[in-house]
Amino acid sequence: MKEKEVKILNIDKAEVEERLLKLGAKKVFDGEIASFFFDFKDGSIAKSNSVLRLRKEGIKVLLTFKKVVDSQSVKVAEEHYVEVSDLGEAEMILKSLGLSVAESMQKRRVSYQFNCVHFDIDKYVGKYGHIPVFLEIEAESIDSIYRYAELLGFKAEDCLPWSVKELVNHYPAGRQSETK
Protein backbone atom coordinates (compact mmCIF):
# COMPACT_ATOMS: atom_id res chain seq x y z
CA MET A 1 0.00 0.00 0.00
CA LYS A 2 1.26 3.51 -0.79
CA GLU A 3 1.08 5.96 2.08
CA LYS A 4 0.99 9.69 1.24
CA GLU A 5 1.31 12.05 4.16
CA VAL A 6 2.57 15.38 5.43
CA LYS A 7 3.34 16.87 8.81
CA ILE A 8 2.20 20.33 9.91
CA LEU A 9 4.24 21.63 12.83
CA ASN A 10 3.39 23.47 16.01
CA ILE A 11 -0.39 23.40 15.73
CA ASP A 12 -3.09 24.54 18.12
CA LYS A 13 -4.58 21.14 19.02
CA ALA A 14 -7.92 22.46 20.32
CA GLU A 15 -8.45 24.62 17.24
CA VAL A 16 -7.61 21.80 14.81
CA GLU A 17 -9.90 19.36 16.64
CA GLU A 18 -12.73 21.91 16.56
CA ARG A 19 -12.31 22.38 12.81
CA LEU A 20 -12.15 18.61 12.22
CA LEU A 21 -15.40 18.11 14.11
CA LYS A 22 -17.07 20.95 12.16
CA LEU A 23 -16.03 19.18 8.93
CA GLY A 24 -17.75 16.05 10.17
CA ALA A 25 -14.62 14.05 10.96
CA LYS A 26 -15.03 11.20 13.45
CA LYS A 27 -12.58 10.53 16.27
CA VAL A 28 -11.22 7.01 15.72
CA PHE A 29 -8.41 6.83 18.32
CA ASP A 30 -7.34 8.64 21.47
CA GLY A 31 -4.52 7.09 23.41
CA GLU A 32 -0.88 6.28 23.98
CA ILE A 33 1.47 4.89 21.34
CA ALA A 34 4.82 3.24 21.97
CA SER A 35 7.02 2.71 18.90
CA PHE A 36 10.17 0.62 18.63
CA PHE A 37 12.31 1.00 15.52
CA PHE A 38 14.45 -2.02 14.66
CA ASP A 39 17.57 -2.27 12.53
CA PHE A 40 20.60 -4.48 12.01
CA LYS A 41 23.94 -3.53 13.59
CA ASP A 42 25.13 -2.10 10.26
CA GLY A 43 22.05 0.17 10.02
CA SER A 44 21.12 -1.33 6.64
CA ILE A 45 17.38 -0.75 7.09
CA ALA A 46 17.80 2.97 7.80
CA LYS A 47 20.44 3.28 5.07
CA SER A 48 17.91 1.96 2.55
CA ASN A 49 15.50 4.79 3.54
CA SER A 50 13.28 2.24 5.25
CA VAL A 51 11.78 1.66 8.69
CA LEU A 52 10.91 -1.54 10.55
CA ARG A 53 8.64 -0.56 13.42
CA LEU A 54 6.89 -2.48 16.17
CA ARG A 55 4.14 -0.31 17.65
CA LYS A 56 1.68 -0.66 20.51
CA GLU A 57 -1.30 1.53 19.70
CA GLY A 58 -3.77 1.27 22.56
CA ILE A 59 -4.37 -2.49 22.77
CA LYS A 60 -3.36 -3.14 19.15
CA VAL A 61 0.18 -4.21 18.22
CA LEU A 62 1.40 -3.66 14.65
CA LEU A 63 4.60 -4.67 12.88
CA THR A 64 5.22 -2.28 9.97
CA PHE A 65 7.78 -2.01 7.20
CA LYS A 66 7.96 1.30 5.30
CA LYS A 67 10.20 2.31 2.43
CA VAL A 68 10.13 5.97 1.42
CA VAL A 69 9.89 6.20 -2.37
CA ASP A 70 9.39 9.98 -2.72
CA SER A 71 9.54 13.00 -0.46
CA GLN A 72 9.26 15.98 -2.77
CA SER A 73 5.90 17.60 -1.96
CA VAL A 74 4.53 14.86 0.32
CA LYS A 75 6.13 11.79 1.85
CA VAL A 76 5.22 8.72 -0.21
CA ALA A 77 6.10 5.34 1.27
CA GLU A 78 5.42 1.74 0.40
CA GLU A 79 3.91 0.46 3.63
CA HIS A 80 3.19 -3.09 4.71
CA TYR A 81 1.92 -4.04 8.14
CA VAL A 82 0.48 -6.93 10.08
CA GLU A 83 -1.23 -7.03 13.44
CA VAL A 84 0.52 -9.27 15.95
CA SER A 85 -0.94 -10.66 19.13
CA ASP A 86 1.98 -10.13 21.51
CA LEU A 87 4.44 -7.22 21.59
CA GLY A 88 7.04 -9.09 23.67
CA GLU A 89 7.01 -12.18 21.45
CA ALA A 90 7.23 -10.10 18.28
CA GLU A 91 10.20 -8.24 19.78
CA MET A 92 11.90 -11.56 20.63
CA ILE A 93 11.41 -12.83 17.06
CA LEU A 94 12.98 -9.66 15.64
CA LYS A 95 15.92 -9.86 18.07
CA SER A 96 16.39 -13.54 17.21
CA LEU A 97 16.81 -12.49 13.58
CA GLY A 98 19.71 -10.21 14.55
CA LEU A 99 17.77 -6.97 14.83
CA SER A 100 17.89 -4.62 17.79
CA VAL A 101 15.94 -1.57 18.89
CA ALA A 102 17.66 1.42 17.28
CA GLU A 103 15.16 3.96 18.64
CA SER A 104 12.01 4.05 20.75
CA MET A 105 9.43 6.78 21.12
CA GLN A 106 6.25 7.39 23.07
CA LYS A 107 3.49 9.77 22.14
CA ARG A 108 -0.08 10.72 22.80
CA ARG A 109 -2.22 10.56 19.64
CA VAL A 110 -5.73 11.64 18.74
CA SER A 111 -6.87 10.41 15.30
CA TYR A 112 -9.77 11.51 13.13
CA GLN A 113 -11.15 10.11 9.89
CA PHE A 114 -13.14 11.98 7.26
CA ASN A 115 -13.96 10.23 4.00
CA CYS A 116 -10.64 8.70 2.88
CA VAL A 117 -8.50 11.23 4.76
CA HIS A 118 -6.83 10.40 8.06
CA PHE A 119 -5.67 13.03 10.57
CA ASP A 120 -3.32 12.33 13.51
CA ILE A 121 -2.58 14.91 16.19
CA ASP A 122 0.58 13.83 17.98
CA LYS A 123 2.46 14.97 21.07
CA TYR A 124 5.62 13.10 22.00
CA VAL A 125 6.36 12.43 25.66
CA GLY A 126 9.60 11.56 27.40
CA LYS A 127 12.83 11.90 25.42
CA TYR A 128 11.12 13.82 22.59
CA GLY A 129 8.65 15.75 24.73
CA HIS A 130 10.25 19.05 23.64
CA ILE A 131 8.75 18.61 20.14
CA PRO A 132 5.58 20.73 19.80
CA VAL A 133 2.21 19.21 18.93
CA PHE A 134 1.95 18.43 15.21
CA LEU A 135 -0.60 17.19 12.72
CA GLU A 136 -0.20 14.45 10.13
CA ILE A 137 -2.58 14.31 7.19
CA GLU A 138 -2.70 11.11 5.15
CA ALA A 139 -4.76 10.79 1.98
CA GLU A 140 -4.86 9.01 -1.36
CA SER A 141 -3.72 12.07 -3.31
CA ILE A 142 -1.58 15.15 -2.88
CA ASP A 143 -4.53 17.33 -3.91
CA SER A 144 -6.66 15.86 -1.10
CA ILE A 145 -3.92 16.51 1.43
CA TYR A 146 -3.61 20.15 0.40
CA ARG A 147 -7.39 20.66 0.19
CA TYR A 148 -7.95 19.37 3.73
CA ALA A 149 -4.94 21.26 5.07
CA GLU A 150 -6.52 24.43 3.67
CA LEU A 151 -9.90 23.58 5.22
CA LEU A 152 -8.10 23.33 8.56
CA GLY A 153 -6.50 26.76 8.07
CA PHE A 154 -3.08 25.76 6.74
CA LYS A 155 -1.23 26.55 3.50
CA ALA A 156 0.54 24.14 1.15
CA GLU A 157 3.89 25.44 2.40
CA ASP A 158 2.92 24.36 5.95
CA CYS A 159 2.73 20.74 4.69
CA LEU A 160 6.11 19.10 5.16
CA PRO A 161 7.03 15.73 3.58
CA TRP A 162 9.09 14.80 6.64
CA SER A 163 9.93 11.49 8.21
CA VAL A 164 10.13 11.06 11.98
CA LYS A 165 13.91 11.42 11.71
CA GLU A 166 13.58 14.79 9.95
CA LEU A 167 11.09 15.95 12.60
CA VAL A 168 13.44 14.96 15.43
CA ASN A 169 16.40 16.64 13.71
CA HIS A 170 14.37 19.85 13.32
CA TYR A 171 13.84 20.01 17.10
CA PRO A 172 17.16 19.08 18.71
CA ALA A 173 16.99 18.20 22.42
CA GLY A 174 17.64 21.14 24.68
CA ARG A 175 16.21 23.68 22.24
CA GLN A 176 13.00 25.02 23.71
CA SER A 177 10.13 25.33 21.24
CA GLU A 178 6.96 27.30 21.61
CA THR A 179 4.18 24.78 22.14
CA LYS A 180 0.48 25.35 21.95
TARA-V476935 format. One line per field, one symbol per residue. phi: phi as a letter, one per 30 degrees, with the letter a starting at -180 (. if undefined). psi: psi as a letter, one per 20 degrees, with the letter a starting at -180 (. if undefined). Layout:
BEGIN
phi: ???
psi: ???
END
This chain:
BEGIN
phi: .ccbabcbdhdceddddddddddjdcdcaaacbccbccadedidddddibbcbcbccicdbbcbcbbdcabdcbdcbdbbbbdcdbeddddddddddjcbddabbbacbbcbbbhcccbcccbdbiecddddebcccbbdbdededdddddcjccedddcddddddddddcdejddcdcc
psi: pppprrqpqlrogggggghghhhjqppiqoaqpppopqrrhikhghhjkrpoppponciqppppppopiqlfhqppqpppqqpqioggggghgghhjjqrohqqqqrpppqqpockppppoqoqrchkiiprprpppprhqgggghghgghjjrrhiioplqrgghgghhmqqhppqpq.
END
